[in-house]
């Protein structure tokens, strides 16, 4: 029986107190000119997502962390894609409003 790969999507809302928090930065000098959203994205790429949202981040069946595959900038949020292997997000199962809202309007 084929096992399914674990995938997770997270929407981090920008323009909030959470997104404006100070996250530990690796290159403080390089990041002075970045916006709060860019700093939040940097923190995610630098492995702080588990620390930011420990109760939300899923693990593999073996208890390992999922790989961060993609971060997409949207108007009011960052879409984070985590998976054991390269993700194939099916639009009708996605939490991304740009995918499901147009579908809801058509129905």
Z-matrix of the N, CA and C atoms (Angstrom, degrees):
N
C 1 1.450
C 2 1.524 1 109.24
N 3 1.302 2 116.00 1 131.46
C 4 1.457 3 121.83 2 -178.01
C 5 1.532 4 110.09 3 -78.10
N 6 1.344 5 116.59 4 128.86
C 7 1.464 6 119.91 5 177.15
C 8 1.516 7 109.26 6 -88.32
N 9 1.309 8 116.00 7 147.98
C 10 1.458 9 121.19 8 -179.59
C 11 1.515 10 110.06 9 -91.91
N 12 1.304 11 115.14 10 143.65
C 13 1.457 12 122.00 11 178.36
C 14 1.528 13 109.63 12 -75.49
N 15 1.318 14 116.21 13 141.32
C 16 1.465 15 120.84 14 177.95
C 17 1.519 16 108.81 15 -80.22
N 18 1.321 17 116.29 16 129.83
C 19 1.460 18 123.00 17 176.47
C 20 1.513 19 108.38 18 -129.05
N 21 1.333 20 115.60 19 148.72
C 22 1.458 21 119.75 20 178.80
C 23 1.521 22 109.05 21 -144.16
N 24 1.317 23 115.57 22 135.40
C 25 1.461 24 122.36 23 172.93
C 26 1.521 25 107.81 24 -112.79
N 27 1.322 26 116.20 25 138.39
C 28 1.461 27 121.34 26 177.05
C 29 1.520 28 107.38 27 -132.02
N 30 1.322 29 116.57 28 134.31
C 31 1.458 30 121.17 29 173.27
C 32 1.523 31 107.80 30 -105.60
N 33 1.328 32 116.73 31 116.95
C 34 1.465 33 121.77 32 175.45
C 35 1.522 34 107.19 33 -100.19
N 36 1.314 35 116.59 34 113.45
C 37 1.458 36 121.29 35 -178.16
C 38 1.526 37 109.55 36 -70.03
N 39 1.321 38 116.25 37 133.74
C 40 1.461 39 121.32 38 177.62
C 41 1.524 40 108.82 39 -96.17
N 42 1.316 41 116.56 40 163.50
C 43 1.460 42 120.49 41 -178.71
C 44 1.513 43 112.62 42 76.08
N 45 1.327 44 117.63 43 20.49
C 46 1.463 45 122.48 44 179.52
C 47 1.525 46 109.51 45 -115.72
N 48 1.319 47 116.24 46 168.82
C 49 1.466 48 119.75 47 176.45
C 50 1.524 49 110.57 48 -62.20
N 51 1.335 50 116.29 49 -38.03
C 52 1.465 51 119.88 50 178.84
C 53 1.523 52 110.95 51 -60.38
N 54 1.329 53 117.01 52 -46.32
C 55 1.465 54 120.03 53 -176.65
C 56 1.523 55 112.38 54 -71.21
N 57 1.330 56 117.44 55 -21.14
C 58 1.467 57 121.09 56 -179.38
C 59 1.528 58 112.79 57 -91.66
N 60 1.338 59 117.55 58 -3.87
C 61 1.471 60 120.30 59 -179.50
C 62 1.520 61 111.07 60 -60.63
N 63 1.310 62 115.01 61 155.88
C 64 1.461 63 120.38 62 176.81
C 65 1.522 64 108.79 63 -82.59
N 66 1.299 65 116.96 64 120.61
C 67 1.460 66 122.39 65 177.23
C 68 1.515 67 108.02 66 -106.06
N 69 1.320 68 117.38 67 150.51
C 70 1.466 69 121.32 68 178.61
C 71 1.526 70 108.51 69 -61.14
N 72 1.301 71 115.97 70 126.78
C 73 1.457 72 120.87 71 -176.81
C 74 1.516 73 110.27 72 -111.46
N 75 1.329 74 116.19 73 142.64
C 76 1.461 75 120.82 74 177.90
C 77 1.524 76 110.90 75 -78.67
N 78 1.324 77 117.18 76 -44.56
C 79 1.461 78 122.09 77 -177.66
C 80 1.521 79 109.35 78 -117.49
N 81 1.318 80 116.27 79 80.30
C 82 1.464 81 121.46 80 -174.78
C 83 1.524 82 111.00 81 -59.12
N 84 1.309 83 117.69 82 -43.15
C 85 1.467 84 121.14 83 -178.77
C 86 1.525 85 111.50 84 -62.99
N 87 1.318 86 117.32 85 -40.35
C 88 1.465 87 121.54 86 -178.60
C 89 1.525 88 112.32 87 -70.51
N 90 1.322 89 117.56 88 -24.49
C 91 1.463 90 121.44 89 -173.01
C 92 1.523 91 114.40 90 -98.86
N 93 1.325 92 118.61 91 4.19
C 94 1.470 93 120.66 92 -178.12
C 95 1.524 94 112.09 93 -60.85
N 96 1.304 95 117.50 94 -35.47
C 97 1.464 96 121.80 95 -175.95
C 98 1.531 97 113.67 96 -86.48
N 99 1.320 98 117.83 97 -3.71
C 100 1.467 99 121.13 98 -176.80
C 101 1.528 100 112.19 99 -78.91
N 102 1.328 101 115.51 100 149.85
C 103 1.466 102 121.18 101 175.17
C 104 1.528 103 109.11 102 -73.96
N 105 1.330 104 116.68 103 168.37
C 106 1.467 105 121.31 104 178.18
C 107 1.529 106 110.57 105 -60.44
N 108 1.327 107 116.97 106 -37.33
C 109 1.465 108 121.07 107 179.11
C 110 1.523 109 110.96 108 -65.83
N 111 1.334 110 116.51 109 -43.15
C 112 1.460 111 120.03 110 178.70
C 113 1.526 112 111.40 111 -65.98
N 114 1.329 113 116.84 112 -36.46
C 115 1.468 114 120.19 113 177.22
C 116 1.529 115 110.81 114 -66.51
N 117 1.334 116 116.40 115 -38.30
C 118 1.464 117 120.70 116 177.05
C 119 1.529 118 110.03 117 -64.01
N 120 1.321 119 116.83 118 -43.51
C 121 1.465 120 120.60 119 177.51
C 122 1.529 121 110.44 120 -61.63
N 123 1.331 122 116.92 121 -44.30
C 124 1.469 123 120.95 122 177.60
C 125 1.525 124 111.26 123 -57.99
N 126 1.332 125 116.44 124 -43.32
C 127 1.467 126 120.79 125 179.58
C 128 1.530 127 110.40 126 -60.67
N 129 1.331 128 116.91 127 -39.83
C 130 1.470 129 120.57 128 178.30
C 131 1.526 130 110.67 129 -64.39
N 132 1.341 131 116.67 130 -47.63
C 133 1.469 132 120.31 131 179.73
C 134 1.524 133 111.52 132 -63.77
N 135 1.337 134 117.64 133 -28.43
C 136 1.467 135 121.81 134 -179.36
C 137 1.524 136 113.03 135 -84.94
N 138 1.336 137 117.78 136 8.32
C 139 1.457 138 121.16 137 172.89
C 140 1.516 139 115.76 138 90.66
N 141 1.324 140 118.48 139 14.25
C 142 1.461 141 120.73 140 -177.60
C 143 1.529 142 113.70 141 -90.10
N 144 1.315 143 117.66 142 -0.97
C 145 1.466 144 120.78 143 -178.30
C 146 1.528 145 111.13 144 -59.89
N 147 1.334 146 117.45 145 -40.85
C 148 1.476 147 121.20 146 177.38
C 149 1.521 148 111.59 147 -60.96
N 150 1.334 149 116.95 148 -37.72
C 151 1.464 150 121.00 149 179.90
C 152 1.525 151 111.50 150 -75.17
N 153 1.334 152 116.65 151 -34.98
C 154 1.460 153 120.63 152 -178.88
C 155 1.527 154 111.66 153 -70.68
N 156 1.331 155 116.68 154 -40.67
C 157 1.471 156 121.94 155 -174.07
C 158 1.531 157 110.91 156 -134.08
N 159 1.339 158 118.40 157 60.67
C 160 1.469 159 119.79 158 -174.75
C 161 1.529 160 113.98 159 -61.90
N 162 1.326 161 117.78 160 -31.31
C 163 1.465 162 120.49 161 -178.19
C 164 1.523 163 112.58 162 -79.09
N 165 1.325 164 117.20 163 -10.66
C 166 1.454 165 121.55 164 -174.85
C 167 1.527 166 113.47 165 -104.24
N 168 1.314 167 116.86 166 -31.32
C 169 1.459 168 121.20 167 -173.23
C 170 1.528 169 110.79 168 -73.67
N 171 1.333 170 115.54 169 124.43
C 172 1.465 171 121.30 170 178.62
C 173 1.523 172 110.23 171 -79.36
N 174 1.314 173 115.74 172 160.88
C 175 1.468 174 123.47 173 176.61
C 176 1.526 175 108.67 174 -120.20
N 177 1.328 176 116.02 175 164.32
C 178 1.462 177 120.19 176 174.87
C 179 1.524 178 108.94 177 -72.44
N 180 1.302 179 117.10 178 173.15
C 181 1.467 180 121.11 179 177.85
C 182 1.525 181 111.71 180 -60.79
N 183 1.339 182 116.24 181 -26.23
C 184 1.471 183 121.43 182 178.98
C 185 1.525 184 112.21 183 -88.05
N 186 1.332 185 117.59 184 -0.81
C 187 1.460 186 121.49 185 179.22
C 188 1.516 187 114.76 186 88.47
N 189 1.329 188 117.40 187 9.83
C 190 1.467 189 121.35 188 179.45
C 191 1.525 190 109.90 189 -87.72
N 192 1.332 191 115.62 190 160.04
C 193 1.463 192 120.73 191 177.80
C 194 1.523 193 110.55 192 -72.48
N 195 1.329 194 115.53 193 147.75
C 196 1.457 195 120.83 194 173.78
C 197 1.527 196 108.82 195 -75.80
N 198 1.326 197 116.88 196 155.35
C 199 1.455 198 121.86 197 177.86
C 200 1.523 199 109.86 198 -82.01
N 201 1.316 200 116.17 199 140.06
C 202 1.460 201 121.50 200 173.25
C 203 1.525 202 106.74 201 -84.42
N 204 1.333 203 116.26 202 113.82
C 205 1.459 204 120.58 203 -175.24
C 206 1.515 205 112.78 204 -97.88
N 207 1.318 206 116.70 205 -35.34
C 208 1.468 207 117.39 206 -171.89
C 209 1.524 208 109.95 207 -158.01
N 210 1.328 209 115.21 208 143.14
C 211 1.466 210 121.59 209 170.30
C 212 1.520 211 106.13 210 -127.46
N 213 1.323 212 115.46 211 123.25
C 214 1.463 213 120.43 212 -178.82
C 215 1.521 214 109.31 213 -112.42
N 216 1.349 215 115.61 214 129.02
C 217 1.465 216 121.48 215 176.08
C 218 1.522 217 109.07 216 -81.11
N 219 1.305 218 116.70 217 125.97
C 220 1.458 219 122.22 218 173.93
C 221 1.526 220 107.86 219 -121.65
N 222 1.304 221 117.24 220 178.63
C 223 1.461 222 121.13 221 -174.18
C 224 1.527 223 112.82 222 -58.52
N 225 1.324 224 118.06 223 -43.93
C 226 1.465 225 119.94 224 -175.53
C 227 1.528 226 113.95 225 -129.52
N 228 1.314 227 116.88 226 14.48
C 229 1.464 228 119.38 227 178.37
C 230 1.524 229 111.07 228 -158.99
N 231 1.328 230 114.74 229 164.40
C 232 1.462 231 122.48 230 168.96
C 233 1.521 232 106.72 231 -106.16
N 234 1.309 233 116.59 232 130.54
C 235 1.462 234 120.18 233 176.16
C 236 1.523 235 107.85 234 -97.93
N 237 1.326 236 116.22 235 120.31
C 238 1.458 237 123.19 236 -178.13
C 239 1.524 238 108.25 237 -104.34
N 240 1.329 239 117.62 238 129.27
C 241 1.463 240 121.76 239 177.02
C 242 1.523 241 108.92 240 -115.10
N 243 1.327 242 115.95 241 119.49
C 244 1.461 243 123.66 242 177.97
C 245 1.522 244 108.40 243 -116.93
N 246 1.334 245 116.52 244 145.92
C 247 1.459 246 119.25 245 179.43
C 248 1.522 247 110.40 246 -166.82
N 249 1.330 248 115.05 247 161.67
C 250 1.467 249 120.92 248 173.75
C 251 1.520 250 110.55 249 -73.08
N 252 1.322 251 116.95 250 -34.50
C 253 1.464 252 122.94 251 179.27
C 254 1.524 253 107.29 252 -138.42
N 255 1.315 254 116.80 253 175.71
C 256 1.465 255 120.33 254 -176.90
C 257 1.527 256 110.05 255 -50.12
N 258 1.335 257 116.91 256 120.34
C 259 1.468 258 119.80 257 -174.41
C 260 1.524 259 113.41 258 -75.79
N 261 1.303 260 114.44 259 145.84
C 262 1.460 261 122.50 260 170.35
C 263 1.521 262 104.94 261 -123.80
N 264 1.333 263 115.77 262 94.86
C 265 1.462 264 120.85 263 -177.05
C 266 1.527 265 109.11 264 -80.63
N 267 1.313 266 115.96 265 121.11
C 268 1.453 267 120.40 266 176.44
C 269 1.523 268 108.07 267 -83.48
N 270 1.314 269 115.85 268 122.23
C 271 1.465 270 121.10 269 -173.03
C 272 1.524 271 113.42 270 -53.54
N 273 1.302 272 118.66 271 -39.36
C 274 1.470 273 119.84 272 -176.75
C 275 1.526 274 112.64 273 -74.39
N 276 1.338 275 118.72 274 -9.08
C 277 1.460 276 122.07 275 174.77
C 278 1.526 277 112.06 276 -106.82
N 279 1.325 278 117.86 277 -3.22
C 280 1.459 279 122.46 278 -175.04
C 281 1.529 280 111.75 279 -75.22
N 282 1.344 281 115.91 280 150.17
C 283 1.465 282 120.71 281 173.95
C 284 1.524 283 111.02 282 -93.11
N 285 1.323 284 117.49 283 -0.06
C 286 1.461 285 122.32 284 178.92
C 287 1.531 286 108.82 285 -70.11
N 288 1.344 287 117.80 286 117.98
C 289 1.468 288 119.57 287 -177.26
C 290 1.522 289 113.48 288 -62.83
N 291 1.323 290 118.39 289 -24.53
C 292 1.463 291 120.20 290 177.58
C 293 1.528 292 110.93 291 -68.76
N 294 1.318 293 117.63 292 -19.30
C 295 1.461 294 121.34 293 176.62
C 296 1.519 295 112.02 294 -90.11
N 297 1.351 296 117.62 295 -47.03
C 298 1.467 297 117.82 296 -170.76
C 299 1.523 298 114.88 297 -94.25
N 300 1.322 299 120.85 298 -23.40
C 301 1.466 300 121.09 299 -179.39
C 302 1.529 301 111.86 300 -65.18
N 303 1.346 302 119.98 301 -47.36
C 304 1.472 303 117.91 302 177.43
C 305 1.527 304 112.40 303 -59.06
N 306 1.318 305 116.92 304 -34.65
C 307 1.464 306 120.96 305 178.71
C 308 1.528 307 110.36 306 -66.50
N 309 1.339 308 117.21 307 -40.25
C 310 1.464 309 121.62 308 179.16
C 311 1.530 310 110.44 309 -64.70
N 312 1.323 311 116.88 310 -39.29
C 313 1.466 312 120.90 311 -179.18
C 314 1.525 313 110.33 312 -64.13
N 315 1.332 314 116.45 313 -39.10
C 316 1.463 315 120.80 314 -179.66
C 317 1.522 316 112.60 315 -70.36
N 318 1.319 317 117.11 316 -25.69
C 319 1.470 318 120.03 317 -179.49
C 320 1.466 319 108.35 318 -82.10
